[in-house]
Amino acid sequence: MTNNVASNKTQTLIKDKLKRPSMYEVILLNDDYTPMEFVVDVLMKYFGKDINQANEVMMHVHRNGTGLCGIYPFDIAETKVMQVMNYSIKNGHPLQCKMEKNK
């Protein structure tokens, strides 16, 4: 029984020391040149949105200037931003994407 108590204390200490990673919002920015269809394509390709979700986010970007694509740990958010930026450049569009620390 003593061994079980020690094990529980160790588990409690480990749980107390572990923190969840900071999360980051990946945000698309509106521009006057990128076609809406391309934005929908990006949202489906890189953020796993279905056609309805992608259209909803795209219209939010169009109407409000920015739109939330998803919330991820730093490394994943950074990778998604780079993927979107590279894909946009490769296809000749000025679509911008950024990440911000989730509040």
Backbone torsions as a table, in degrees:
resi	resn	phi	psi	omega
1	MET	NA	-34.7	178.3
2	THR	-62.5	-39.4	179.2
3	ASN	-62.7	-38.3	179.5
4	ASN	-66.9	-39.8	178.0
5	VAL	-63.6	-43.4	179.0
6	ALA	-63.4	-40.5	179.3
7	SER	-63.3	-42.6	178.6
8	ASN	-63.8	-38.8	177.9
9	LYS	-64.5	-41.3	178.9
10	THR	-63.6	-44.1	179.5
11	GLN	-63.1	-39.8	178.7
12	THR	-64.5	-43.3	179.0
13	LEU	-62.8	-42.1	179.6
14	ILE	-64.5	-44.0	179.5
15	LYS	-62.1	-38.7	-179.5
16	ASP	-66.5	-32.0	-176.4
17	LYS	-84.8	-23.7	-178.5
18	LEU	-79.0	136.1	176.8
19	LYS	-121.5	148.9	174.2
20	ARG	-70.4	146.5	178.6
21	PRO	-67.5	151.2	174.3
22	SER	-63.0	142.5	-179.0
23	MET	-107.3	149.1	-176.3
24	TYR	-128.2	137.4	176.5
25	GLU	-85.1	134.3	173.1
26	VAL	-101.8	124.4	-170.7
27	ILE	-126.2	133.1	172.7
28	LEU	-92.4	145.2	179.5
29	LEU	-111.3	139.7	179.9
30	ASN	-74.3	147.8	170.0
31	ASP	-144.3	170.3	-176.0
32	ASP	-91.3	4.8	-171.9
33	TYR	-120.9	-31.5	-177.2
34	THR	-72.4	125.3	179.5
35	PRO	-64.4	144.9	179.4
36	MET	-58.6	-35.8	-179.8
37	GLU	-62.4	-36.4	178.7
38	PHE	-67.3	-40.4	178.5
39	VAL	-62.4	-42.8	177.4
40	VAL	-61.2	-43.6	177.9
41	ASP	-58.4	-46.0	179.2
42	VAL	-60.2	-45.8	-177.8
43	LEU	-64.5	-35.6	178.7
44	MET	-75.4	-42.9	-175.0
45	LYS	-70.9	-44.1	-172.8
46	TYR	-104.4	-15.9	-176.8
47	PHE	-121.8	4.5	174.4
48	GLY	66.0	25.3	178.9
49	LYS	-79.2	145.9	170.7
50	ASP	-82.0	175.3	-173.5
51	ILE	-59.8	-39.2	-179.3
52	ASN	-69.3	-43.7	178.1
53	GLN	-63.9	-42.6	-179.3
54	ALA	-62.8	-42.7	177.8
55	ASN	-64.8	-37.3	179.1
56	GLU	-64.6	-47.2	178.6
57	VAL	-65.0	-42.8	179.6
58	MET	-58.8	-44.1	179.6
59	MET	-67.2	-33.8	176.2
60	HIS	-64.4	-43.1	176.8
61	VAL	-60.9	-45.9	-177.5
62	HIS	-62.2	-42.5	-175.5
63	ARG	-83.8	-33.7	-171.6
64	ASN	-112.0	-6.2	177.3
65	GLY	94.1	-24.5	177.0
66	THR	-144.8	161.2	176.6
67	GLY	-152.8	139.2	-179.7
68	LEU	-80.1	124.4	178.5
69	CYS	-92.6	-33.5	-179.0
70	GLY	171.7	171.4	179.4
71	ILE	-125.6	125.6	-172.0
72	TYR	-141.2	162.1	168.8
73	PRO	-61.5	159.7	-173.1
74	PHE	-48.5	-53.6	-174.7
75	ASP	-61.0	-41.2	179.9
76	ILE	-70.0	-42.8	178.5
77	ALA	-60.8	-44.5	179.8
78	GLU	-61.9	-42.3	178.8
79	THR	-63.5	-44.0	-179.4
80	LYS	-63.6	-41.7	177.9
81	VAL	-60.4	-46.4	-180.0
82	MET	-64.2	-40.2	178.8
83	GLN	-61.7	-45.4	179.9
84	VAL	-64.1	-45.7	-178.7
85	MET	-62.8	-45.2	179.6
86	ASN	-64.7	-42.3	179.0
87	TYR	-63.6	-40.1	179.0
88	SER	-64.7	-46.7	179.2
89	ILE	-62.2	-45.4	-179.5
90	LYS	-58.6	-33.2	-178.9
91	ASN	-97.2	8.2	174.4
92	GLY	73.4	29.0	179.7
93	HIS	-116.0	147.6	-179.0
94	PRO	-89.8	17.9	-177.8
95	LEU	-55.0	131.4	-179.5
96	GLN	-112.1	146.4	179.8
97	CYS	-137.7	142.6	179.4
98	LYS	-141.2	169.5	175.2
99	MET	-128.0	144.6	178.3
100	GLU	-135.9	145.1	178.3
101	LYS	-62.6	131.4	179.6
102	ASN	-69.8	135.4	-176.7
103	LYS	-78.9	NA	NA
